[in-house]
């Protein structure tokens, strides 16, 4: 009886141990599969988000910086800002399982809003990027009956502000410049920096939000052609070089023309881009930095 009792208990222990081992094995396999699936899904999500997050519009800061620097909108920002695009993408992915991928207006707006939220999570101000101005140029379309047609020609995260900057300054100069001044204006058209924001409505009486996130007169900025004409009127010879000082002078003279036409600098992106140029004056590597930039391209864009 004693031997049988021991044998019975032993059998129970063996059977129980085997069951536990099988259960543990199943759980391990299941856990491994679950982790693999999660990793796979996370990687896929991250890959999609990388393609959906808008570009920050300004080079990343130095994570070790202790001093401020001038951001793309012309105001001072922490020298460590903005984060890298990869850091922002990762933060957006962390907080948003599904980022809208549509090209409709609201999907575009949501992508910019969620990206700005990620910037702030990473302890940097919106003004260390060009996101806010570009977002504002999208939200301004909400009341525009023609918004679908406007957006149809845009890339996934392209905005009216980007489009205005990309258009450049090739329009024919309008009004007031004739004879030699008119001939000079042909050269000026190619030399005046793009304003970086769509022209205002000359009949507007209310303010609107400008590209830097502050309110500007609704009639501002002037058209690119008007600015080109004003620059040509006041400057017989606009510097055409690609050196730093020539670039700076073109931006300064364009800003002066904007003010002559009774609009603030904040109705364009010119000041932030000019500041990113003047910041190079003390940089020993400035010639190399400028070598890869277009005629009126700046470190800020």
C-alpha positions in Angstrom: 0.0 0.0 0.0 2.8 2.4 0.9 4.6 1.7 -2.4 1.4 2.2 -4.4 0.6 5.5 -2.5 4.0 6.8 -3.3 3.6 5.7 -6.9 0.2 7.4 -7.2 1.5 10.7 -5.9 4.5 10.5 -8.1 2.4 10.0 -11.1 0.3 13.0 -10.2 3.5 15.1 -9.8 4.9 13.9 -13.1 1.6 14.6 -14.9 1.3 18.0 -13.3 4.9 18.9 -14.1 4.4 17.8 -17.7 1.3 19.9 -18.0 3.1 22.9 -16.5 5.9 22.5 -18.9 3.6 22.3 -21.9 1.7 25.4 -20.7 5.0 27.3 -20.2 6.1 26.3 -23.6 2.9 27.4 -25.2 3.0 30.7 -23.3 6.6 31.3 -24.4 5.8 30.6 -28.0 2.7 32.8 -27.7 4.6 35.6 -26.0 7.3 35.4 -28.6 4.8 35.5 -31.4 3.0 38.4 -29.8 6.3 40.4 -29.3 7.3 39.7 -32.8 4.0 40.9 -34.1 4.1 44.0 -32.0 7.6 44.8 -33.2 6.6 44.2 -36.8 3.5 46.4 -36.4 5.5 49.1 -34.6 8.1 49.0 -37.4 5.5 49.2 -40.1 3.7 52.0 -38.3 7.0 53.9 -37.8 7.8 53.5 -41.5 4.4 54.9 -42.5 4.7 57.8 -40.1 8.1 58.7 -41.5 6.4 59.4 -44.8 3.5 61.3 -43.3 5.1 63.7 -40.8 5.7 67.1 -42.3 9.3 68.4 -42.6 10.3 70.8 -39.8 11.6 73.4 -42.2 14.7 74.2 -40.2 17.9 72.3 -39.4 18.2 70.6 -36.0 19.8 72.3 -33.1 22.9 71.2 -31.3 21.8 69.0 -28.3 24.7 70.4 -26.3 24.0 74.0 -27.0 23.5 76.3 -24.0 22.9 79.6 -25.9 19.9 80.6 -28.0 19.9 80.9 -31.8 17.7 82.7 -34.3 14.9 80.4 -35.5 13.3 80.3 -39.0 10.6 82.8 -38.0 13.2 85.5 -36.9 12.8 85.0 -33.1 15.3 83.4 -30.7 14.8 79.7 -29.8 16.9 77.4 -27.6 20.1 76.4 -29.5 19.2 72.7 -29.0 16.0 73.2 -31.0 14.4 71.9 -33.1 14.9 68.2 -32.5 16.0 66.0 -35.4 13.3 64.9 -37.9 13.8 61.4 -36.7 13.2 62.3 -33.1 10.0 64.1 -34.0 8.8 61.2 -36.3 9.4 58.8 -33.4 7.4 61.0 -31.0 4.5 61.3 -33.4 4.6 57.5 -33.9 4.6 57.0 -30.1 1.5 59.1 -29.5 -0.5 58.4 -32.7 -1.3 54.8 -33.7 -3.0 56.1 -36.9 -1.8 59.3 -38.5 -4.2 60.6 -41.2 -2.8 59.8 -44.6 -5.3 61.7 -46.8 -4.6 64.7 -49.1 -7.8 66.4 -48.0 -7.6 69.6 -46.0 -8.4 68.2 -42.5 -6.0 65.3 -42.9 -3.2 67.8 -43.7 -4.1 70.0 -40.8 -4.1 67.1 -38.4 -0.7 65.9 -39.5 0.7 69.4 -38.8 -1.1 69.7 -35.5 0.2 66.3 -34.3 3.7 67.2 -35.4 3.6 70.5 -33.5 2.4 68.6 -30.4 5.4 66.3 -30.7 7.8 69.3 -31.0 6.4 70.6 -27.7 6.6 67.2 -26.1 10.3 67.3 -26.9 10.6 70.7 -25.1 11.1 72.9 -28.2 8.9 75.8 -29.3 6.9 75.9 -32.5 9.0 78.9 -33.6 12.0 76.6 -34.0 10.3 75.2 -37.1 8.2 76.6 -40.0 5.3 74.3 -39.1 3.0 76.9 -37.5 3.1 79.3 -40.4 2.5 76.5 -42.9 -0.3 75.1 -40.7 -1.9 78.6 -40.6 -1.9 78.8 -44.4 -3.8 75.5 -44.4 -6.4 76.5 -41.7 -7.0 79.7 -43.6 -8.4 77.5 -46.4 -11.3 76.2 -44.3 -13.5 79.1 -45.4 -12.4 79.0 -49.0 -14.9 77.4 -51.3 -12.1 76.7 -53.8 -9.9 74.8 -51.3 -10.2 71.4 -53.1 -8.9 72.9 -56.3 -6.1 74.7 -54.5 -5.0 71.5 -52.8 -5.3 69.3 -55.8 -1.9 70.5 -57.2 -0.1 70.1 -53.8 2.1 67.3 -52.5 1.2 65.3 -49.4 2.4 67.9 -46.9 2.7 70.9 -49.2 0.9 74.0 -48.1 0.0 77.4 -49.6 2.9 78.9 -47.8 5.3 76.3 -49.3 3.8 76.9 -52.7 4.3 80.6 -52.5 8.0 80.1 -51.6 8.5 77.6 -54.4 6.9 79.8 -57.0 9.9 82.2 -56.7 10.0 85.6 -58.1 9.7 85.1 -61.9 6.5 87.1 -62.4 6.8 90.1 -64.6 7.1 93.3 -62.6 3.9 95.3 -62.4 3.4 99.1 -62.9 5.6 102.1 -62.4 8.9 100.9 -64.0 9.6 101.9 -67.5 12.5 102.5 -69.8 15.8 101.7 -68.1 14.1 100.9 -64.9 11.9 98.4 -66.7 15.0 96.7 -68.3 16.6 96.6 -64.9 13.5 95.0 -63.4 13.9 92.0 -65.8 17.1 91.2 -63.9 15.5 92.0 -60.6 12.8 89.5 -61.1 15.4 86.7 -61.1 17.2 88.2 -58.1 14.5 89.1 -55.6 13.8 86.4 -53.0 10.4 84.8 -52.9 8.2 86.2 -50.2 7.3 82.8 -48.8 3.6 83.5 -48.3 0.7 84.0 -50.7 -0.4 87.6 -51.4 -3.1 89.2 -49.4 -6.5 90.5 -50.6 -6.0 94.2 -51.6 -9.6 94.8 -50.5 -9.3 93.1 -47.1 -10.2 95.1 -44.0 -9.6 92.4 -41.4 -6.3 90.9 -40.3 -5.2 87.4 -41.1 -2.6 85.1 -39.6 0.8 85.4 -41.3 3.4 82.7 -42.0 5.1 83.3 -38.7 2.0 82.8 -36.7 1.2 86.4 -35.9 -1.6 88.6 -37.3 -0.9 90.8 -40.3 -3.1 93.1 -42.4 -5.3 91.0 -44.6 -4.0 92.9 -47.6 -0.4 91.8 -46.9 2.0 90.8 -48.3 1.9 92.5 -51.7 2.2 90.4 -54.7 5.7 89.2 -55.7 5.4 91.3 -58.9 4.7 94.4 -56.8 7.7 93.8 -54.6 9.9 93.1 -57.5 8.9 96.4 -59.1 9.5 98.3 -55.9 13.0 96.7 -55.5 13.8 97.6 -59.1 12.6 101.2 -58.6 14.9 101.7 -55.6 17.9 99.7 -56.7 19.6 100.2 -60.0 22.0 97.3 -59.3 20.9 94.5 -57.1 23.8 92.2 -56.1 23.7 89.0 -58.1 26.4 87.0 -56.4 26.1 83.8 -54.4 28.5 85.0 -51.7 27.0 85.6 -48.2 26.9 89.4 -48.3 25.2 89.5 -51.7 22.5 87.2 -50.4 22.0 89.3 -47.3 21.7 92.5 -49.3 19.1 91.0 -51.6 17.0 90.0 -48.6 17.5 93.4 -46.8 16.4 95.3 -49.9 13.4 93.1 -50.4 12.3 93.6 -46.8 12.7 97.4 -47.3 10.5 97.2 -50.4 7.9 95.2 -48.3 7.8 98.1 -45.8 7.7 100.7 -48.5 4.5 99.0 -49.6 3.1 99.3 -46.1 3.3 95.7 -45.1 5.2 94.2 -42.1 8.1 91.8 -42.5 6.0 89.2 -40.6 3.6 88.9 -43.6 6.5 87.0 -45.3 9.1 84.5 -44.2 11.9 86.8 -45.4 13.1 87.9 -41.9 13.7 84.4 -40.6 15.5 83.4 -43.7 17.6 86.6 -43.6 18.5 85.9 -39.9 19.7 82.4 -40.8 22.1 84.1 -43.3 23.4 86.8 -41.0 24.0 84.0 -38.4 26.6 82.6 -40.8 28.8 85.8 -40.6 30.8 84.4 -37.8 30.9 80.8 -39.2 34.3 79.9 -40.6 32.6 77.2 -42.7 30.1 79.5 -44.3 31.4 79.2 -47.9 31.0 75.4 -47.8 27.5 75.8 -46.3 26.5 78.2 -49.1 28.1 76.3 -51.9 25.2 73.8 -51.9 22.5 76.4 -51.8 20.5 78.0 -54.6 20.7 81.7 -55.4 18.3 82.8 -52.7 18.2 79.6 -50.7 19.1 80.0 -47.0 19.9 77.6 -44.2 16.2 78.2 -43.1 15.0 77.3 -46.6 
